[in-house]
Amino acid sequence: MEDLTELLVLTSIALPEWELHGLSVGVVVGMQVEDPIAAARLIDELRPGLCVPSRLTELCTSVHNQVCATDLSFHPLLPDDEMPIETRLEALGEWVGAFLEGFGALKHPDNEQIDEALADFGEISKVDSNVENTPDAESSYIDVVEFVRVGTMLIHGIVQQDKD
């Protein structure tokens, strides 16, 4: 995960790492074939001038490997637990919003499960970051991040099944 974070920092000129990660995961998940060059081009079109083009292909390859990991170790890249809950919630909303933008830029299969997950992601992207830092807020945050993690892998699996 440290290598991915470093790569995101090196790739982004003006985007928070979590936004670039969400966007690149959305693009990679939405593609039916692994094509890091096409994914990099699309990200550059969606965020013109905000990323180092020469690093985008490497980033897309890394994201693809992360999403396709057989050990299901994929996780949205978000600020660590030492950051205030407000900051982490805002980043989660940005990650999900960027994911939706990247995924939505591609044609994807008409599938009820995908549609439901995307609708839920749409609601999550509107998260209110003005919450008190309580154990309940922390627990809810962890649950939502896990929902996003699993939902992302579900969407990826459906897209991959549809290509066959």
N, C-alpha and C positions, 0 to 999 in steps of 0.2 A: 504494500500500500504506500510506503514511503517513496518508492520509485515512481509510482503513478502521480503522487502529489507533486514531486519534483518536476515531472514531465509537464503536468498541468501548469505549474508556475512558469516554466520556461516557454510554454506554448502561448499563454495568454499575454496580451499586451494590456488589456483594459477590462478583463472579465474576472470576477471572483472564481476561484478554482471550482467551487460547487456548481456554479452556473455553466461553466464550460464542460464539466463532467456530465451534468444532466443533459446538456445539448448533444454531446457526443454519444452518450448512451442512447438517447432517443433516436438518433440517426442510425447508429449501428444496429439497434434492436429492430428498427423498421426495415432494414435491408434484408432481402431474402438470401443474398449471397455475401460472402466476405469480400469486400472491395474497399480497402482502406483509402485508396486514392480517390474514388468517387465520394466516399464519406467525407474526406477532408475537403474536397471541392464544395460539397453542399454546406458544410459548416462555415467555410469561408464566404459563401454566398449569403448565408443567414446572418453572419456577423462580419461584414466586410471590414477589413483593416484592423480588426480587434485581436487577431491571432497571428502568430508567426507561421506562415504557410508551410515552410520546410519542416516544421515539427508536427503539423496536424496529422500527417499520414502515420507517423510513429505513434501518436496519441490514439488514433483510431484502431490501430493494430493492438495496442495495449488494452484498450477498452473492450475490443472484441474478445480477446483472450480472457479478460476478467468476467465478462457476461457469460461466456461459454464454458467456464470452469466446471468440470464435472463434480467438484466437491461442493458446489453451490455456495462458494465463498464470496460471491458478488455482494457488494454493499455500496449504497450511494455515498459518494465522498462528501462529507459534511464536516463542519467545525467540530472539534473534539469536545468532550464532556466538561472541560474546564471553562469553556465559554458560557456566558449567561444563556439561560433558556430562551430569552427573547431573540438573541443572535442566532441560535441554532434553529428556532422556528422560522425565522425570516429566511435563512439559508435553505431550509427544507422547502419552503414555498417557491423559492427561486429555482432550486434544483428540479422540482416537479414541473414548474412552468416551462423551463428550458427543455426538459424531456419531452413534454407535450409538443412544443414547437418543432423539435427535431424529428420526432416520430410523425407528426402531422405533415411534414414537408414531403413525405413519401407516400406512395400508394400502398395501402396495406389491406389484408384480407377483410372482407365483411364478416365479422364474427361477433356474436353476442357477448362472449366473455371479454374480448378486447374492448368492445364498446362500454361495458360496465366498468372495467378497470379504468379506462380513460375518463369516464364520467367521475369516478371517485377521485382520480388524480386531479381533475379539474377543481373539485371542491377543496382538496388538500392544498392546491396552489394558492388558494385564497386565505390561507391560514392567518389568523390574527395573532401577531407576535406580542401583543400587550397582555401578558399573563403574569401572574405571580409565580415565583419560583417555589413551588411546593412539591412534595413527593408525588402527589396526584398528577401535576403537570408534567413532571419528569417521566412518570410511568406512561402517561398518554403519549408523550413525544416518542418514547422508545417503541410503543406499539405501532404508531403511525409510520415510523421509519421502517419497521419490520414489514408492515403492510406494503409499503412502496417497494421494498427490496423483493418481496415475493411476487408482487404484481408485475414488476419489471421482468422477472424471470418467466412468469406465466405468459406474458405478452410475447416475449422472445420465443418461447417454445411453440406457441401457436403460429407465429409468423414462419418459423422454420418448418413446421409440419405442413403448412400450406404450400410450400414450394415444391413438395414432392408430388 
